[in-house]
Amino acid sequence: MTILHLRRARTSLVLDARGPGLPRVVHWGGDVGDLDDDGLRQLADATVPPVVPSSFDEPTVLSVLPEASAGWSGRPGLAGHRDGASWSTAFRLDGLDVDQPADGPARVAVRASDPAAGLTVTIEITLDPYGLLTVRHRLRNDGDGAYELRELTPVLPVPAVATELLDLTGRWCRERSPQRHPWQHGTWVREGRHGRTGHDATLLLVAGTAGFGFGHGEVWAVHTAWSGDHVTFAERRPTGESTVGGGELLAPGEVRLGPGESYETPLLYAVWSDAGLDGLSDVLHSHLRARPGHPRSPRPVTLNVWEAVYFDHDLDRLRALADRAAQIGVERFVLDDGWFRGRRDDTAGLGDWYVDEGVWPGGLQPLIDHVTGQGLQFGLWVEPEMVNPDSDLFRAHPDWVLAVPGRLPPAWRHQQVLDLGRPEAYDHVLERLDTLLTDHPGIRYLKWDQNRDLTEAGHHGRPGVHGQTLAVYRLLDELRGRHPGVEIESCSSGGARVDLAILARTDRVWASDCNDALERLSIQRWTGLLLPPELIGTHIGPERSHTTKRVHDLGFRAATALFGHHGIEWDIASISAAEQTELAAWVALHKRLRPLLHAGRVVRVDHPDPAVWAHGVVDHDNTRAVYAVARLATSVPQVPGAVRLPGLDPGRRYRVRQVSGVPAPATIDLAAPTWLAGGLTLSGAALARVGVQLPALHPEQSLVLEVDAVD
């Protein structure tokens, strides 16, 4: 066959398809330059491992779908059987379909088959204009009997220079917690068995050179784009190979392919950078922003009334909240849980998606009219995938629940999961949501929640997570097709469903149910490793956090919420006049900076003091930037070191000043540097390599700096 070289945005993928078997990835990473056919051949030959003692007689090479028949003894790319047979494959290459236009993504489809096993596989590889690689496998059963699939996982090689791993874990209200360690021999496996992405899901699994950080080091990362059970892993073999990969985690018997049936893996997103973690984010953010369905209009400042009223819905009180919201500059008003029949607390009503006549005798329309009359969009909370046993729907259809025969799964928040793989359950939920939106055209936004794991999720006696996940995707796709003007937020007990498959169907995520600004700094920083700011809901909560009971002043809460899809989760009808004035000033600041925040390059600062965090956004023409510096705690040094401001053009000069219009943060007496009062002007090189000394902030305070080019 041939050797292919895909090149986009300083990234190369070299694929050796000369042999009769499946191709192998010779190189994935930095651009290897212009190579003719002879150069590609020599590169491929130079990377074939030698034959070593006490091993196979021929070199063992890692193909795009690792097989034992080729000598691979690591994690298999494919696992399955046909009643105990066809458990090992030896695919042979049938052909390549290559598309390398001058502009746009470069694509190759590898077609291979194993007639003895009765299987055909197609491997689709795409390298987009920003350097983002995606891999997907499709497996077809060409045999006479059923084939039980246990695993089909895209895998990519990583060079030996990657010696450290970083991934994320977490829990409810503490999502996206980083952890890193040396990459040693063996397999580091991250499995999600929640039936949803999970609070502990690693958005990216990163392998990198020793000591890599936000702005330095060579890194390779993968993301499994799937909202159900999934696996992501990094494997280093004593034989010398290092690989990363990910795919769907299948339960026994969950996918059985009949003759002629096919299975398609989730997309594996893979990205390389030689500029550290920020380089990964730059590629991912650019890719997401280029999607046809990416939000284009300014992201509305949102008031969600959950932490203002909880289940206590009163029309006059909600009207007063809408009035205050309009005065402050809010652009979207969201009515949260509690509007539908029987929903006076979280023990009842889920599934009965009818407006509660007792609470809303005139329906929702009077509130919708009042909100829209103030110039605000109206949004509504729903949780369509769930049902309370104390509901009319469950009493009428107890068999519509994902469960094993004869028992219900353990209750979680007093609710069970509707089996959307049942056509009648799916049709019911679609009809209810479609009717709700059709009857209330003023609803322009749904906060789509999903508040429990899918435990013992059975469908007609067999595992049901795979079918449920696809059904949720179909439901979202169908609803958006019928109501294209309605935006949808992915909320799942906060940040338990954050992945690129659900974001192909939604417009933002709720990163966490925790609005504590100190906790949110970390949650938002690491969620932003994958997602650009405009896709991450970042709200100003009340002075005392609902979830941690920690108290923060408004400036710290507002500076933390500034860098995202901005909003408020607070009883603003009860705040003082001074708080209202300050809150309005922060909202106005966000609106002024929004074009930059939601389009620029995200940068994060590697500062030696763990108590000092800094991050920012720089526009793509290097004329403007905004940075925030937060003091998390006291430090051992009396004055922390200067904070570098990365991402600017080294050859240009910039004016740096504290943002105007909002109160300055509290600082230790007499501990403000002299430059802060009038600002300063320095080159981008000086700001990135030397930095600026900042005030000695009190713990849990933030300073926001605005930077503008002056030449």
C-alpha positions as CSV (number, residue, x, y, z in Angstrom):
1,M,0.0,0.0,0.0
2,T,1.6,3.3,1.1
3,I,2.8,5.5,3.9
4,L,0.5,8.5,4.7
5,H,1.5,11.8,6.2
6,L,-1.4,14.0,7.6
7,R,-0.2,17.5,8.5
8,R,-2.2,20.3,10.1
9,A,-1.2,23.2,12.4
10,R,2.3,22.0,13.4
11,T,1.0,18.4,14.1
12,S,1.9,15.3,12.1
13,L,0.4,11.9,11.9
14,V,2.4,9.3,9.9
15,L,0.6,6.0,9.1
16,D,2.5,3.0,7.7
17,A,0.1,1.0,5.5
18,R,2.7,-1.0,3.5
19,G,2.0,-4.4,5.1
20,P,-0.8,-6.9,4.6
21,G,-2.1,-6.3,8.1
22,L,-3.5,-3.2,9.8
23,P,-1.5,0.0,9.5
24,R,0.6,1.3,12.4
25,V,1.0,4.9,13.6
26,V,4.7,5.7,13.0
27,H,4.4,9.1,14.6
28,W,1.8,11.3,16.3
29,G,2.9,14.7,17.6
30,G,5.0,17.6,16.4
31,D,5.3,18.3,12.7
32,V,8.1,16.2,11.0
33,G,8.4,18.6,8.0
34,D,8.2,18.0,4.3
35,L,8.9,14.3,3.6
36,D,8.8,12.7,0.2
37,D,7.9,9.0,-0.2
38,D,11.5,8.0,0.4
39,G,11.7,10.1,3.5
40,L,8.5,8.6,4.9
41,R,9.8,5.1,4.1
42,Q,13.0,5.8,6.0
43,L,11.2,7.3,8.9
44,A,8.9,4.3,9.1
45,D,11.8,1.9,8.9
46,A,13.7,3.8,11.5
47,T,11.0,3.3,14.1
48,V,10.5,-0.5,13.7
49,P,11.6,-2.1,16.9
50,P,14.4,-4.6,16.7
51,V,14.0,-8.3,17.4
52,V,15.3,-9.0,20.9
53,P,16.2,-12.2,22.7
54,S,13.5,-14.4,24.1
55,S,10.8,-12.8,22.0
56,F,9.0,-13.1,18.7
57,D,11.1,-14.0,15.6
58,E,9.7,-10.9,13.7
59,P,9.5,-7.3,15.0
60,T,6.3,-6.7,16.9
61,V,4.6,-3.5,15.8
62,L,1.6,-1.7,17.3
63,S,-1.2,-1.3,14.8
64,V,-4.1,1.1,14.9
65,L,-6.1,-1.8,16.4
66,P,-3.8,-3.9,18.6
67,E,-4.1,-7.6,18.0
68,A,-2.6,-10.7,19.7
69,S,-2.1,-12.2,16.3
70,A,0.5,-9.5,15.6
71,G,2.3,-10.2,18.9
72,W,0.7,-7.5,21.0
73,S,0.4,-8.6,24.7
74,G,-1.0,-5.3,26.1
75,R,-4.6,-4.2,26.3
76,P,-6.5,-5.4,23.2
77,G,-8.0,-3.0,20.8
78,L,-10.9,-5.5,20.2
79,A,-12.3,-8.1,22.6
80,G,-15.3,-10.3,21.8
81,H,-16.4,-13.7,20.7
82,R,-18.9,-15.7,18.7
83,D,-20.1,-18.3,21.2
84,G,-16.5,-18.8,22.3
85,A,-15.1,-18.6,18.8
86,S,-13.7,-15.7,16.8
87,W,-12.1,-14.4,20.0
88,S,-8.9,-13.5,18.2
89,T,-8.6,-11.6,15.0
90,A,-6.0,-11.2,12.2
91,F,-7.4,-8.3,10.1
92,R,-6.0,-7.8,6.6
93,L,-6.0,-4.4,4.9
94,D,-8.6,-4.1,2.2
95,G,-8.0,-0.4,1.3
96,L,-7.6,3.2,2.3
97,D,-9.8,6.1,1.6
98,V,-7.8,9.3,1.8
99,D,-9.0,12.9,1.6
100,Q,-6.3,15.6,2.1
101,P,-7.8,18.9,0.8
102,A,-5.7,22.1,0.7
103,D,-7.9,23.5,3.5
104,G,-10.0,21.8,6.1
105,P,-9.5,18.5,7.9
106,A,-7.3,15.7,6.5
107,R,-9.0,12.3,6.7
108,V,-8.2,8.6,6.2
109,A,-10.5,5.6,6.5
110,V,-8.8,2.2,6.9
111,R,-10.9,-0.7,5.7
112,A,-9.9,-4.2,6.8
113,S,-11.5,-7.6,7.3
114,D,-11.0,-11.0,8.9
115,P,-13.1,-13.5,6.9
116,A,-12.3,-16.3,9.3
117,A,-13.7,-14.3,12.2
118,G,-16.5,-12.9,10.1
119,L,-15.7,-9.3,11.0
120,T,-15.0,-6.1,9.1
121,V,-13.5,-3.0,10.7
122,T,-13.3,0.6,9.5
123,I,-11.0,3.0,11.3
124,E,-11.6,6.6,10.7
125,I,-8.8,9.1,11.5
126,T,-9.2,12.9,11.1
127,L,-6.7,15.6,11.7
128,D,-8.5,19.0,11.8
129,P,-7.0,22.4,10.8
130,Y,-6.1,23.1,14.4
131,G,-4.1,20.0,15.0
132,L,-6.9,18.0,16.8
133,L,-6.9,14.3,16.0
134,T,-10.0,12.1,16.3
135,V,-10.2,8.4,15.9
136,R,-13.3,6.2,15.6
137,H,-13.7,2.4,14.9
138,R,-16.7,0.8,13.2
139,L,-17.1,-3.0,13.5
140,R,-19.5,-5.0,11.4
141,N,-20.5,-8.6,12.0
142,D,-20.3,-10.5,8.6
143,G,-20.7,-13.9,10.2
144,D,-23.8,-16.1,10.4
145,G,-24.3,-16.0,14.2
146,A,-24.3,-13.2,16.8
147,Y,-21.0,-11.7,17.9
148,E,-20.8,-10.5,21.5
149,L,-18.6,-7.4,21.7
150,R,-16.8,-6.7,25.0
151,E,-14.4,-3.9,24.0
152,L,-13.5,-1.9,20.9
153,T,-11.1,0.9,21.8
154,P,-9.0,3.3,19.8
155,V,-5.4,3.4,20.8
156,L,-2.5,5.7,20.0
157,P,1.2,5.5,20.6
158,V,3.1,8.0,22.8
159,P,6.9,8.4,22.7
160,A,9.2,7.4,25.5
161,V,10.0,11.0,26.4
162,A,6.5,11.3,28.1
163,T,7.3,10.2,31.6
164,E,4.5,11.8,33.7
165,L,0.7,11.4,33.7
166,L,-1.9,13.9,34.8
167,D,-5.6,13.3,35.0
168,L,-8.6,14.5,36.9
169,T,-10.9,13.0,39.6
170,G,-13.5,14.4,41.9
171,R,-16.9,14.1,43.6
172,W,-20.1,16.1,43.9
173,C,-19.1,19.8,44.6
174,R,-15.4,19.0,44.2
175,E,-15.2,18.1,40.5
176,R,-12.1,18.3,38.3
177,S,-9.4,17.7,41.0
178,P,-6.0,17.1,39.3
179,Q,-3.6,14.3,40.2
180,R,-0.3,13.5,38.6
181,H,2.4,10.8,39.0
182,P,5.3,9.2,37.1
183,W,4.4,7.0,34.2
184,Q,5.7,3.6,35.1
185,H,5.3,0.2,33.6
186,G,1.8,-1.2,33.7
187,T,-1.6,0.3,32.9
188,W,-3.2,3.4,34.5
189,V,-6.9,2.8,33.9
190,R,-9.7,5.3,34.6
191,E,-13.1,3.6,34.4
192,G,-16.4,5.3,34.7
193,R,-19.2,3.0,35.8
194,H,-21.8,5.6,36.7
195,G,-24.0,5.4,33.6
196,R,-23.1,9.0,33.0
197,T,-19.7,10.8,32.6
198,G,-19.3,11.1,36.3
199,H,-18.0,13.7,38.8
200,D,-14.7,11.7,38.9
201,A,-14.3,11.6,35.1
202,T,-11.0,12.7,33.8
203,L,-11.8,15.2,31.0
204,L,-8.3,14.7,29.7
205,L,-5.7,12.1,30.4
206,V,-2.4,13.8,29.7
207,A,1.1,12.2,29.2
208,G,4.0,14.6,29.1
209,T,7.7,15.3,29.5
210,A,9.0,15.6,33.0
211,G,7.8,18.7,34.9
212,F,5.4,19.9,32.2
213,G,3.1,22.7,33.2
214,F,0.6,25.2,31.8
215,G,3.1,27.0,29.7
216,H,5.9,24.5,29.1
217,G,6.6,20.9,28.2
218,E,5.6,18.5,25.5
219,V,2.3,16.8,26.1
220,W,-0.1,14.3,24.5
221,A,-3.7,14.0,25.7
222,V,-6.9,12.0,25.0
223,H,-10.6,12.5,25.8
224,T,-13.3,9.8,25.5
225,A,-16.4,11.6,24.1
226,W,-19.1,9.5,25.6
227,S,-21.7,10.2,28.3
228,G,-22.2,6.6,29.6
229,D,-19.8,4.1,31.0
230,H,-16.3,4.6,29.6
231,V,-12.7,3.8,30.0
232,T,-9.5,6.0,29.4
233,F,-6.1,4.5,29.9
234,A,-2.3,4.9,29.6
235,E,-0.2,1.8,29.2
236,R,3.6,1.4,29.3
237,R,4.9,-2.0,28.3
238,P,8.3,-3.6,29.4
239,T,8.7,-4.2,25.7
240,G,9.1,-0.5,25.1
241,E,5.7,0.7,23.8
242,S,3.6,3.4,25.5
243,T,0.0,4.0,24.5
244,V,-3.0,6.0,25.4
245,G,-6.6,5.3,24.5
246,G,-10.2,5.3,25.4
247,G,-13.7,4.1,24.5
248,E,-17.0,2.8,25.8
249,L,-17.0,0.4,28.8
250,L,-19.5,-2.4,27.9
251,A,-21.2,-4.7,30.3
252,P,-21.5,-8.4,29.6
253,G,-24.0,-9.0,26.9
254,E,-24.7,-5.3,26.4
255,V,-23.8,-5.2,22.7
256,R,-24.5,-8.4,20.7
257,L,-24.2,-7.8,16.9
258,G,-26.5,-9.9,14.8
259,P,-25.5,-10.7,11.2
260,G,-24.9,-7.5,9.3
261,E,-25.2,-5.3,12.4
262,S,-22.5,-2.8,13.3
263,Y,-21.1,-1.0,16.3
264,E,-19.5,2.4,16.3
265,T,-17.1,3.6,19.1
266,P,-17.3,7.0,20.6
267,L,-14.9,9.5,19.2
268,L,-11.5,9.5,20.8
269,Y,-10.1,13.1,20.8
270,A,-6.3,13.3,20.8
271,V,-4.2,16.4,21.0
272,W,-0.5,17.2,21.1
273,S,1.3,20.4,22.2
274,D,4.9,21.5,22.8
275,A,3.6,24.5,24.8
276,G,2.2,22.6,27.8
277,L,-1.3,22.3,29.0
278,D,-2.3,25.7,27.6
279,G,-1.3,24.5,24.2
280,L,-3.6,21.6,24.5
281,S,-6.5,23.9,25.5
282,D,-5.7,26.2,22.6
283,V,-6.2,23.4,20.1
284,L,-9.3,22.1,21.8
285,H,-10.9,25.5,22.2
286,S,-10.2,26.4,18.6
287,H,-11.8,23.1,17.4
288,L,-14.9,23.6,19.5
289,R,-15.3,27.2,18.5
290,A,-15.2,26.2,14.8
291,R,-18.1,23.8,15.2
292,P,-21.1,24.8,13.1
293,G,-23.3,24.6,16.2
294,H,-21.1,26.5,18.6
295,P,-22.9,29.3,20.3
296,R,-22.4,32.5,18.2
297,S,-24.5,35.1,20.0
298,P,-23.2,36.8,23.2
299,R,-23.7,34.4,26.2
300,P,-26.5,36.0,28.2
301,V,-25.8,36.9,31.8
302,T,-28.0,34.4,33.7
303,L,-29.9,34.6,36.9
304,N,-30.9,31.1,38.2
305,V,-33.3,31.4,41.1
306,W,-32.6,28.0,42.8
307,E,-30.5,29.4,45.7
308,A,-33.0,32.4,45.9
309,V,-36.3,30.5,46.3
310,Y,-35.6,26.7,46.2
311,F,-39.0,25.0,46.0
312,D,-40.9,28.1,47.3
313,H,-42.5,29.3,44.1
314,D,-44.5,32.5,44.4
315,L,-45.4,34.6,41.4
316,D,-45.0,38.0,43.1
317,R,-41.6,37.1,44.6
318,L,-40.3,35.8,41.3
319,R,-41.5,38.9,39.5
320,A,-39.6,41.0,42.0
321,L,-36.5,38.9,41.3
322,A,-36.9,39.5,37.6
323,D,-37.3,43.3,38.2
324,R,-34.1,43.4,40.2
325,A,-32.3,41.2,37.7
326,A,-33.2,43.6,34.9
327,Q,-31.9,46.6,36.9
328,I,-28.6,44.8,37.5
329,G,-28.1,43.9,33.9
330,V,-29.1,40.2,33.8
331,E,-30.2,38.9,30.4
332,R,-31.7,35.5,31.2
333,F,-34.0,34.4,34.0
334,V,-34.1,30.7,34.8
335,L,-36.9,29.1,36.9
336,D,-35.5,26.1,38.6
337,D,-36.9,22.9,40.2
338,G,-40.4,23.0,41.6
339,W,-42.8,24.2,38.9
340,F,-44.5,20.9,38.0
341,R,-47.2,18.8,39.6
342,G,-46.5,17.5,43.1
343,R,-43.1,19.0,43.3
344,R,-42.9,20.6,46.7
345,D,-39.6,18.9,47.6
346,D,-37.3,16.4,45.9
347,T,-39.2,13.3,47.0
348,A,-42.1,13.5,44.4
349,G,-43.3,14.7,41.0
350,L,-40.4,13.8,38.6
351,G,-42.0,12.5,35.5
352,D,-45.2,14.5,35.8
353,W,-44.2,17.3,33.4
354,Y,-47.3,19.4,33.7
355,V,-47.4,22.9,35.3
356,D,-48.7,22.5,38.9
357,E,-52.1,24.2,38.9
358,G,-52.0,24.6,42.7
359,V,-48.8,26.7,42.6
360,W,-49.4,28.2,39.2
361,P,-53.2,28.7,38.8
362,G,-52.6,30.9,35.8
363,G,-49.8,28.7,34.4
364,L,-46.3,29.8,33.7
365,Q,-47.3,32.4,31.1
366,P,-47.8,35.3,33.5
367,L,-44.2,34.9,34.8
368,I,-42.9,34.3,31.3
369,D,-44.6,37.5,30.1
370,H,-43.3,39.5,33.0
371,V,-39.7,38.3,32.5
372,T,-39.7,38.8,28.7
373,G,-41.4,42.2,29.2
374,Q,-38.3,43.2,31.2
375,G,-36.2,42.3,28.2
376,L,-34.9,39.1,29.6
377,Q,-34.9,35.6,28.1
378,F,-36.9,33.0,30.1
379,G,-35.4,29.5,31.0
380,L,-36.8,26.5,32.8
381,W,-35.3,23.6,34.7
382,V,-36.2,20.0,33.7
383,E,-35.0,16.5,34.5
384,P,-36.6,14.4,31.8
385,E,-34.5,11.2,32.3
386,M,-35.7,10.6,35.8
387,V,-38.9,9.6,37.7
388,N,-39.9,9.7,41.4
389,P,-41.7,6.5,42.6
390,D,-44.1,9.1,44.1
391,S,-45.4,10.3,40.8
392,D,-48.4,9.6,38.5
393,L,-46.1,8.4,35.8
394,F,-44.4,5.8,37.9
395,R,-47.7,4.6,39.4
396,A,-49.1,4.2,35.8
397,H,-45.9,2.6,34.4
398,P,-43.6,1.1,37.0
399,D,-42.1,-1.1,34.3
400,W,-40.6,2.1,32.6
401,V,-37.6,2.1,34.9
402,L,-34.1,0.9,34.1
403,A,-33.9,-2.1,36.5
404,V,-33.1,-5.8,36.7
405,P,-36.2,-8.0,36.8
406,G,-37.8,-8.2,40.2
407,R,-36.2,-5.3,42.0
408,L,-35.5,-1.6,41.8
409,P,-32.0,-0.2,41.9
410,P,-31.0,1.6,45.1
411,A,-32.8,5.0,45.4
412,W,-30.8,8.1,44.8
413,R,-32.4,11.5,45.7
414,H,-35.7,9.6,45.9
415,Q,-35.6,8.9,42.2
416,Q,-35.2,6.2,39.5
417,V,-34.1,6.3,35.9
418,L,-36.7,6.2,33.1
419,D,-35.8,3.6,30.5
420,L,-35.7,5.7,27.3
421,G,-34.7,2.7,25.3
422,R,-38.4,1.7,25.6
423,P,-40.2,3.4,22.7
424,E,-43.3,4.2,24.8
425,A,-41.2,5.9,27.5
426,Y,-39.1,7.8,25.0
427,D,-42.2,9.0,23.1
428,H,-43.9,10.1,26.3
429,V,-40.9,12.2,27.4
430,L,-40.5,13.7,23.9
431,E,-44.2,14.6,23.8
432,R,-44.1,16.3,27.2
433,L,-41.1,18.4,26.4
434,D,-42.2,19.2,22.9
435,T,-45.7,20.3,24.2
436,L,-44.1,22.3,27.0
437,L,-42.0,24.3,24.5
438,T,-44.7,24.6,21.9
439,D,-47.2,25.9,24.4
440,H,-44.7,28.3,25.9
441,P,-42.7,29.8,23.0
442,G,-41.2,32.2,25.5
443,I,-39.0,29.4,26.9
444,R,-35.7,29.9,25.2
445,Y,-33.5,27.8,27.5
446,L,-33.6,24.5,29.3
447,K,-31.5,23.7,32.3
448,W,-31.4,19.9,31.6
449,D,-30.5,18.1,34.8
450,Q,-29.7,14.5,35.5
451,N,-29.2,13.8,39.2
452,R,-28.2,10.2,39.7
453,D,-26.0,7.4,38.6
454,L,-27.4,4.6,36.5
455,T,-27.0,1.7,38.9
456,E,-28.2,-1.7,38.0
457,A,-29.5,-0.2,34.8
458,G,-31.3,-3.1,33.2
459,H,-33.3,-3.0,29.9
460,H,-35.5,-6.0,29.3
461,G,-33.2,-8.1,31.5
462,R,-30.0,-7.0,29.8
463,P,-27.6,-4.1,30.6
464,G,-29.1,-0.8,29.4
465,V,-26.5,2.0,29.8
466,H,-25.4,1.8,26.1
467,G,-29.0,2.0,24.8
468,Q,-29.9,4.7,27.4
469,T,-27.0,6.9,26.4
470,L,-27.9,6.7,22.7
471,A,-31.6,7.4,23.5
472,V,-30.7,10.5,25.4
473,Y,-28.7,11.7,22.4
474,R,-31.6,11.0,20.1
475,L,-34.0,12.8,22.5
476,L,-31.8,15.9,22.6
477,D,-31.3,15.9,18.8
478,E,-35.0,15.5,18.1
479,L,-35.9,18.3,20.5
480,R,-33.4,20.7,19.2
481,G,-34.5,19.9,15.7
482,R,-38.1,20.8,16.6
483,H,-37.1,23.9,18.6
484,P,-33.8,25.2,17.1
485,G,-34.0,28.4,19.0
486,V,-33.9,26.8,22.5
487,E,-30.6,26.5,24.1
488,I,-29.8,23.6,26.5
489,E,-27.5,23.4,29.5
490,S,-26.0,20.0,30.5
491,C,-26.3,19.8,34.3
492,S,-25.9,16.5,36.1
493,S,-25.7,17.0,39.8
494,G,-23.5,19.8,38.8
495,G,-20.5,18.6,36.7
496,A,-21.2,14.8,36.3
497,R,-21.9,15.0,32.6
498,V,-19.2,17.0,31.0
499,D,-17.9,15.5,27.8
500,L,-17.7,16.4,24.1
501,A,-20.5,14.0,23.1
502,I,-23.1,15.7,25.3
503,L,-21.7,19.1,24.3
504,A,-22.4,18.3,20.7
505,R,-26.0,18.6,21.7
506,T,-25.9,21.3,24.4
507,D,-24.8,24.9,24.7
508,R,-23.0,24.9,28.0
509,V,-22.3,22.9,31.1
510,W,-22.9,23.5,34.8
511,A,-19.4,22.9,36.1
512,S,-20.5,22.2,39.7
513,D,-23.3,22.6,42.2
514,C,-20.7,24.3,44.4
515,N,-20.7,28.1,44.0
516,D,-18.1,28.6,46.7
517,A,-15.6,30.9,44.9
518,L,-12.5,29.3,46.4
519,E,-13.6,25.8,45.3
520,R,-14.8,27.2,41.9
521,L,-11.3,28.5,41.1
522,S,-10.0,25.0,40.8
523,I,-13.1,23.5,39.3
524,Q,-13.2,26.1,36.5
525,R,-9.5,26.0,35.9
526,W,-9.5,22.3,35.2
527,T,-12.8,22.2,33.4
528,G,-11.3,24.9,31.2
529,L,-8.5,22.4,30.2
530,L,-11.1,21.0,27.8
531,L,-13.7,23.6,27.3
532,P,-13.5,27.3,26.4
533,P,-14.9,29.8,28.9
534,E,-18.2,30.5,27.1
535,L,-19.3,26.9,27.6
536,I,-18.8,26.8,31.4
537,G,-21.5,28.2,33.6
538,T,-19.8,30.5,36.2
539,H,-22.2,32.1,38.7
540,I,-21.9,34.5,41.6
541,G,-23.4,32.8,44.6
542,P,-24.5,34.2,47.9
543,E,-22.1,35.6,50.5
544,R,-22.3,32.3,52.5
545,S,-21.9,29.3,50.2
546,H,-24.9,27.0,50.1
547,T,-22.6,23.9,50.0
548,T,-19.6,24.7,52.1
549,K,-20.9,27.5,54.4
550,R,-17.7,29.5,53.7
551,V,-18.1,33.3,53.5
552,H,-16.6,35.4,50.8
553,D,-17.0,39.1,49.9
554,L,-18.6,40.0,46.6
555,G,-15.4,41.0,44.8
556,F,-13.8,37.6,45.2
557,R,-17.0,35.8,44.1
558,A,-17.5,38.1,41.1
559,A,-13.8,37.9,40.0
560,T,-14.0,34.1,40.0
561,A,-17.3,34.1,38.1
562,L,-16.1,36.7,35.6
563,F,-14.2,34.2,33.4
564,G,-17.0,32.0,31.9
565,H,-20.6,32.0,30.9
566,H,-21.4,34.6,33.6
567,G,-24.4,34.5,35.9
568,I,-25.9,34.8,39.4
569,E,-27.3,32.3,41.9
570,W,-28.4,34.5,44.7
571,D,-31.5,36.1,46.2
572,I,-30.8,39.5,44.7
573,A,-34.1,40.9,45.8
574,S,-32.9,40.9,49.4
575,I,-29.4,42.4,48.9
576,S,-28.5,45.9,50.0
577,A,-28.4,48.9,47.8
578,A,-24.6,48.9,48.0
579,E,-24.4,45.3,47.0
580,Q,-26.8,45.9,44.1
581,T,-24.6,48.7,42.8
582,E,-21.4,46.6,43.1
583,L,-23.1,43.6,41.5
584,A,-24.3,45.7,38.6
585,A,-20.8,47.0,38.1
586,W,-19.4,43.5,37.9
587,V,-22.1,42.5,35.4
588,A,-21.2,45.6,33.3
589,L,-17.5,44.7,33.5
590,H,-18.2,41.2,32.3
591,K,-20.3,42.5,29.4
592,R,-17.5,44.9,28.4
593,L,-14.9,42.1,28.5
594,R,-17.2,39.3,27.1
595,P,-16.0,39.6,23.5
596,L,-12.5,39.0,24.7
597,L,-13.3,36.4,27.4
598,H,-15.4,34.2,25.0
599,A,-13.1,34.3,22.0
600,G,-9.5,34.7,23.2
601,R,-6.8,32.2,24.1
602,V,-6.8,31.0,27.7
603,V,-3.5,31.2,29.6
604,R,-2.7,29.9,33.1
605,V,0.3,30.9,35.1
606,D,2.8,28.5,36.6
607,H,3.6,30.3,39.8
608,P,6.0,28.8,42.4
609,D,3.8,29.8,45.3
610,P,0.8,27.4,45.6
611,A,-1.2,30.1,47.4
612,V,-1.0,32.4,44.3
613,W,-3.1,31.5,41.3
614,A,-3.2,33.5,38.1
615,H,-4.9,33.1,34.8
616,G,-6.1,35.1,31.9
617,V,-7.4,35.4,28.3
618,V,-5.5,37.0,25.5
619,D,-7.1,38.0,22.2
620,H,-5.8,36.4,19.0
621,D,-4.3,39.5,17.6
622,N,-2.4,40.2,20.9
623,T,-3.9,43.7,21.3
624,R,-5.8,43.0,24.6
625,A,-5.8,40.7,27.6
626,V,-7.3,40.4,31.0
627,Y,-5.8,38.5,33.9
628,A,-7.0,37.6,37.4
629,V,-4.6,36.9,40.3
630,A,-6.1,35.2,43.3
631,R,-4.6,34.7,46.8
632,L,-5.9,31.3,48.0
633,A,-4.2,31.4,51.4
634,T,-1.3,33.0,53.3
635,S,2.2,32.2,52.1
636,V,5.4,31.4,53.8
637,P,7.1,34.4,52.1
638,Q,5.9,37.8,53.3
639,V,5.6,38.9,49.7
640,P,5.0,36.4,46.9
641,G,7.2,36.5,43.9
642,A,6.3,38.6,40.8
643,V,3.5,37.1,38.7
644,R,4.4,36.6,35.0
645,L,1.7,37.5,32.4
646,P,2.1,35.0,29.6
647,G,0.6,35.0,26.1
648,L,1.4,38.5,24.8
649,D,3.4,39.5,21.8
650,P,7.1,39.7,23.0
651,G,7.8,42.6,20.7
652,R,4.9,44.9,21.6
653,R,4.5,47.2,24.5
654,Y,1.5,46.9,26.8
655,R,-0.2,49.1,29.4
656,V,-1.2,47.1,32.5
657,R,-3.7,48.5,35.0
658,Q,-6.2,47.4,37.5
659,V,-9.7,47.2,36.0
660,S,-11.9,50.2,36.6
661,G,-15.5,50.4,37.7
662,V,-15.4,47.8,40.4
663,P,-14.0,48.0,44.0
664,A,-10.4,47.1,44.5
665,P,-9.7,43.9,46.6
666,A,-8.6,44.2,50.2
667,T,-4.9,44.3,50.7
668,I,-2.5,44.2,53.6
669,D,-2.0,47.8,54.8
670,L,0.8,49.6,53.0
671,A,1.5,46.6,50.9
672,A,0.5,47.8,47.4
673,P,3.2,48.3,44.8
674,T,3.8,51.9,43.6
675,W,2.9,51.1,40.0
676,L,-0.6,50.0,40.8
677,A,-2.1,53.4,41.2
678,G,-1.3,54.6,37.7
679,G,-0.5,51.4,35.9
680,L,2.7,50.6,34.0
681,T,3.9,50.0,30.4
682,L,6.2,47.1,29.6
683,S,7.0,44.9,26.6
684,G,5.2,41.6,26.2
685,A,8.6,39.9,26.7
686,A,9.2,41.7,30.0
687,L,5.7,40.8,31.3
688,A,6.1,37.2,30.3
689,R,9.7,36.7,31.6
690,V,9.9,39.1,34.6
691,G,6.3,39.8,35.4
692,V,4.9,42.3,37.9
693,Q,4.9,42.4,41.7
694,L,1.3,42.5,42.9
695,P,-0.3,43.7,46.1
696,A,-0.1,41.5,49.2
697,L,-3.7,40.4,49.0
698,H,-5.5,39.0,51.9
699,P,-6.4,35.3,51.6
700,E,-9.4,34.7,49.3
701,Q,-9.1,37.9,47.4
702,S,-8.6,38.5,43.7
703,L,-7.2,41.3,41.6
704,V,-8.2,41.7,37.9
705,L,-5.8,43.4,35.5
706,E,-6.6,44.7,32.1
707,V,-3.8,44.8,29.5
708,D,-3.8,46.8,26.2
709,A,-1.2,47.2,23.5
710,V,0.1,50.7,23.1
711,D,2.0,50.3,19.9
